[in-house]
Amino acid sequence: MSIKTDSEKLLNWYDKNGRDLPWRYKNGNKPDPYVVWLSEIMLQQTTVAVVKGYFSRFINRWPTLFDLSKASLDEVLQEWSGLGYYARARNLHKCAEIISKKYLGKFPQNERELIQLPGVGEYTSAAIMSIAFNKKATVVDSNVERVISRIFAITESLPSSKRVIRKKAQEISPANRFGDYSQAIMDLGSTICLPKTPLCVECPWEEICQARMKGIEKNLPVKKPKKPKPLRQGICFWIIRHDGYVLLRKRQEKGLLGGMMEIPSTPWEKNIQTIDKAIEYSPLRLSMVNWSILSDNVKHVFSHFNLLLIIASAKIKRDKLEKLSLTEDFVWVNPNQINQLAIPSLTKKIARVAKRK
């Protein structure tokens, strides 16, 4: 039996074993494109377990696309706080505004228009097309790459093999139930065709899996060794006002952690170890306060580099405040209310360490 005709086996397996997820529509219920889009954006670079809580809070606060489009970017970033990859949140907000105005709240139903929306790439457009509108579109994420690599015993290493993987994925797509099939093959990769310990005896495609026949399923897909992440360092400034409030700064909208609140710091590209060299990047001059270096550093992992920050702490008296000239990017915040702001996990981490001292 060919893999093409065997897609029915996968769909039968999905009907019995598909995951019960808060954004998933089953039993013939018509999907809401807004829900499909929101979940797919959240799931990029993030696990299902982490996304569930964020998704529920977003849907409760903004039940429709129009509701989300009326929210401020700060509100969206606040709800997104801790989920990481904050460009997704900025694009989410921008995309909601575009769809509500340009498309009157309705998602376009062709990949050409979908892929032009902020934050919607090849994978997300295909997911919306197939899952939300039940139209034929090939969804290929890391789970699908693993399944296809094993089914066809593709030994070429990623990312070079992406083209042939997509071609094979397109070839085996069924002639109907496009949305169910997209979710079925992703579920297969998430729950059965696991990276290190695939549960082959439970797989509906075990009999046709070429990697299984050759005994190389655990070796696929082949990935090139990852390059070690570079280490960036810097000094951040935990500045406490006379009444206990702490100085935060809003990052620029574009770039890493764009639009989020942060503890002011030196650039992270520079290896600055002493306060006298770091002070040019501080909102306070050296003569205004006495700086102390905390014994605990902060380590944080980003997707493409590791970060090590030294914390410099200082208290500024009331009489010094009038000499302090701050731009509108800065704001004084009650340290006990920091978690209520649109802040990344790095800022929370620095605050936790600094407040212990």
C-alpha positions in Angstrom: 0.0 0.0 0.0 1.4 3.4 -0.9 1.9 6.2 1.6 -0.6 8.3 -0.4 -3.5 5.9 0.2 -2.3 5.2 3.7 -3.2 8.8 4.8 -6.5 7.3 5.9 -4.7 5.3 8.5 -3.3 8.4 10.0 -6.6 10.2 10.0 -8.3 7.2 11.7 -5.5 7.3 14.3 -6.0 11.0 14.8 -9.8 10.5 15.3 -9.1 8.3 18.3 -5.8 9.7 19.6 -5.7 13.4 18.6 -4.7 15.7 21.4 -7.4 17.7 23.2 -6.2 21.2 23.0 -8.1 24.5 24.0 -7.7 25.9 20.4 -8.6 22.7 18.6 -11.9 22.0 16.9 -13.2 18.5 16.6 -16.4 16.5 15.9 -17.3 18.6 12.9 -17.2 22.0 14.7 -16.3 24.9 12.4 -12.9 26.4 13.3 -12.6 30.1 14.2 -9.7 31.5 12.0 -8.9 34.0 14.8 -8.4 31.1 17.3 -6.3 29.1 14.8 -4.1 32.1 13.9 -3.6 33.1 17.6 -2.6 29.6 18.7 -0.2 29.1 15.8 1.6 32.4 16.4 1.9 31.4 20.1 3.2 27.9 19.3 6.1 29.2 17.2 9.3 28.3 19.2 7.2 27.4 22.2 5.8 24.2 23.7 2.1 23.3 23.9 2.3 23.0 27.7 3.5 26.6 28.0 1.1 28.1 25.5 -2.1 26.7 27.0 -2.2 29.2 29.9 -1.3 32.2 27.7 -3.8 31.2 25.1 -6.7 31.0 27.6 -5.8 34.4 29.1 -5.7 36.0 25.6 -9.0 34.5 24.6 -10.7 35.5 27.8 -9.4 39.1 27.6 -9.8 39.5 23.8 -12.5 37.0 22.6 -12.5 38.3 19.0 -10.0 39.7 16.5 -11.7 43.1 16.8 -11.2 43.1 20.6 -7.5 42.4 20.1 -7.1 45.1 17.4 -8.4 47.7 19.9 -5.9 46.8 22.6 -2.8 48.8 23.0 0.6 47.3 22.2 1.6 47.6 25.9 -1.5 45.6 26.9 -0.6 42.8 24.5 3.0 42.8 25.5 1.9 42.6 29.2 -0.2 39.5 28.5 2.7 38.0 26.4 5.3 38.7 29.2 7.3 35.5 29.8 6.4 33.8 26.5 9.5 35.0 24.8 10.2 36.0 21.2 8.4 39.3 21.6 8.5 40.2 17.9 5.6 37.7 17.7 3.5 39.8 20.1 4.3 43.0 18.1 3.4 41.3 14.8 0.3 39.8 16.4 -1.0 43.3 17.4 -0.1 44.8 14.0 -1.7 41.9 12.1 -4.9 42.2 14.1 -5.1 45.9 13.2 -4.6 45.2 9.5 -7.1 42.4 9.3 -9.8 44.4 11.2 -9.3 47.4 8.9 -8.2 46.1 5.5 -10.2 42.8 5.6 -13.0 43.9 7.9 -12.1 41.3 10.5 -12.0 38.3 8.1 -8.8 36.4 7.4 -8.0 36.1 3.6 -8.3 32.6 2.4 -5.3 32.4 0.0 -1.7 31.9 0.9 -0.6 34.8 -1.2 -2.4 37.4 0.9 -1.9 35.5 4.2 1.9 35.4 3.9 2.0 39.2 3.5 0.6 39.7 7.0 3.0 40.6 9.8 4.3 37.5 11.5 2.7 35.0 9.1 5.3 33.0 7.2 5.1 29.9 5.0 4.2 27.5 7.9 1.6 29.7 9.5 -0.2 30.6 6.3 -0.4 26.9 5.5 -1.7 26.1 8.9 -4.5 28.8 8.7 -5.4 27.6 5.2 -5.7 24.0 6.1 -7.0 24.1 9.7 -9.2 27.2 9.6 -10.6 26.8 6.1 -10.0 23.1 5.3 -8.1 24.0 2.1 -5.2 22.1 0.7 -1.9 23.4 2.0 1.2 21.7 3.2 2.1 22.3 6.8 5.7 21.6 7.6 7.0 22.2 11.1 9.8 20.5 13.0 7.5 17.6 13.9 6.5 17.1 10.3 10.1 17.3 9.2 10.9 14.4 11.6 8.0 12.3 10.4 8.7 12.8 6.7 12.5 12.2 7.2 11.8 8.9 8.8 9.0 7.7 6.5 11.1 8.2 3.5 14.5 7.6 5.2 15.9 10.9 4.1 19.5 10.9 5.2 20.5 14.3 3.8 21.1 16.7 6.8 18.9 19.6 7.8 18.5 22.3 6.7 19.7 21.1 3.2 16.9 18.5 3.2 14.1 20.9 3.7 13.3 21.1 0.0 12.9 17.4 -0.5 11.0 17.1 2.8 8.5 19.6 1.6 8.2 17.9 -1.7 7.5 14.5 -0.1 5.1 16.1 2.4 3.1 17.6 -0.5 3.0 14.2 -2.3 1.4 12.3 0.6 -1.3 14.9 1.5 -4.8 13.4 1.2 -7.6 14.7 -1.1 -9.8 15.8 1.8 -9.8 16.6 5.5 -6.9 18.9 5.0 -7.2 20.5 8.5 -7.5 17.2 10.3 -4.5 15.8 8.4 -2.3 18.8 9.2 -3.1 18.4 12.9 -2.8 14.6 12.7 0.7 14.6 11.3 1.9 17.2 13.8 0.4 15.2 16.6 2.1 12.1 15.3 5.4 13.9 15.6 4.6 15.3 19.0 3.4 12.2 20.7 4.6 9.1 18.8 7.5 9.9 16.4 9.5 11.4 19.2 13.1 12.8 18.6 15.1 10.3 20.7 12.7 7.5 21.6 10.1 7.1 18.9 7.2 4.8 19.9 7.2 2.9 16.6 4.9 0.1 17.8 2.1 2.6 18.4 2.6 4.4 15.1 -0.1 4.0 12.4 2.6 4.3 9.8 5.1 1.8 11.2 4.6 -0.7 8.3 5.5 1.9 5.6 8.3 3.7 7.5 11.5 3.2 5.5 13.7 4.3 8.4 12.0 1.7 10.7 12.7 -1.0 8.1 16.3 0.0 8.0 16.7 0.4 11.7 17.8 4.0 11.5 14.7 5.8 12.8 16.5 7.1 15.9 19.2 8.7 13.7 16.8 10.8 11.6 16.5 13.5 10.8 20.2 14.3 10.5 21.1 17.6 11.9 24.4 19.5 11.6 26.1 20.1 14.9 25.0 23.4 16.5 27.6 26.1 16.8 28.3 27.1 20.5 26.5 30.3 21.5 28.6 33.3 22.0 28.7 34.9 25.5 27.7 38.6 25.8 28.3 40.5 29.0 27.3 43.8 30.5 26.4 45.8 33.6 22.8 46.7 34.5 21.8 49.5 36.9 19.3 48.8 39.7 18.5 52.4 40.7 16.3 52.9 43.8 14.6 56.3 44.5 14.3 57.6 48.0 10.8 56.2 48.3 11.8 52.7 47.1 10.7 53.0 43.5 13.0 51.6 40.9 14.0 53.1 37.5 13.0 51.2 34.4 13.5 52.0 30.7 11.4 51.1 27.7 13.4 49.4 24.9 13.0 50.6 21.3 10.1 49.0 19.4 12.3 47.2 16.9 14.9 44.6 17.7 15.4 42.2 20.6 12.7 42.5 23.3 11.3 45.5 21.4 8.9 47.7 23.3 9.5 45.9 26.6 10.5 47.4 29.9 14.0 46.7 31.1 16.5 47.5 33.8 18.9 50.1 32.2 22.2 48.6 31.2 25.3 48.9 29.2 25.3 47.5 25.6 25.5 43.7 25.8 28.1 43.5 23.1 30.8 45.0 25.4 32.7 43.2 28.1 32.5 45.9 30.7 33.6 44.8 34.2 34.0 48.0 36.2 31.5 50.7 37.1 33.8 53.6 36.2 33.7 52.3 32.5 30.0 51.5 32.6 28.9 54.8 34.0 28.6 56.5 30.6 25.7 54.3 29.9 23.9 54.9 33.2 21.1 57.5 33.7 23.1 58.6 36.8 26.5 60.3 36.9 29.1 58.8 39.2 29.1 61.9 41.4 25.3 61.6 42.1 25.4 58.3 44.0 27.5 55.6 45.5 27.4 52.4 43.5 27.7 48.9 44.9 28.2 45.7 42.8 26.0 42.9 43.9 27.6 39.5 44.5 25.1 37.6 42.4 25.2 37.9 38.6 22.3 37.2 36.3 22.6 34.6 33.5 20.1 34.4 30.7 19.8 32.3 27.5 18.6 33.8 24.3 18.1 31.8 21.1 21.4 33.0 19.5 23.6 34.0 22.5 24.1 33.6 26.2 24.1 36.7 28.5 25.9 37.4 31.7 24.9 40.6 33.6 26.6 42.2 36.6 24.1 44.2 38.8 25.2 47.7 40.0 22.9 49.0 42.7 22.5 52.6 43.9 20.1 54.8 45.9 19.3 58.3 44.8 18.3 60.9 47.4 15.4 63.4 47.0 17.8 66.3 46.6 19.5 64.7 43.7 16.4 64.0 41.7 16.0 67.6 40.5 19.4 67.3 38.9 18.4 64.1 37.1 17.2 64.6 33.5 15.4 61.6 32.1 13.8 61.0 28.7 10.3 59.7 28.3 11.6 56.2 27.9 12.3 56.0 31.6 9.7 55.4 34.4 9.8 55.0 38.1 8.0 51.8 39.2 7.1 50.2 42.5 9.3 47.1 42.6 6.4 45.0 43.9 4.4 45.9 40.8 7.1 45.0 38.2 5.4 41.7 37.3 2.3 43.6 36.3 4.1 45.4 33.5 5.0 44.3 30.0 8.4 42.9 31.0 10.5 40.0 29.7 11.7 37.2 31.9 15.2 38.7 32.0 13.8 41.8 33.7 12.0 39.7 36.2 15.1 37.7 36.8 17.2 40.8 37.5 14.5 42.2 39.8 14.4 39.0 41.8 18.1 39.0 42.4 18.3 42.7 43.1 15.4 42.7 45.6 17.1 39.9 47.7 20.0 42.3 48.5 
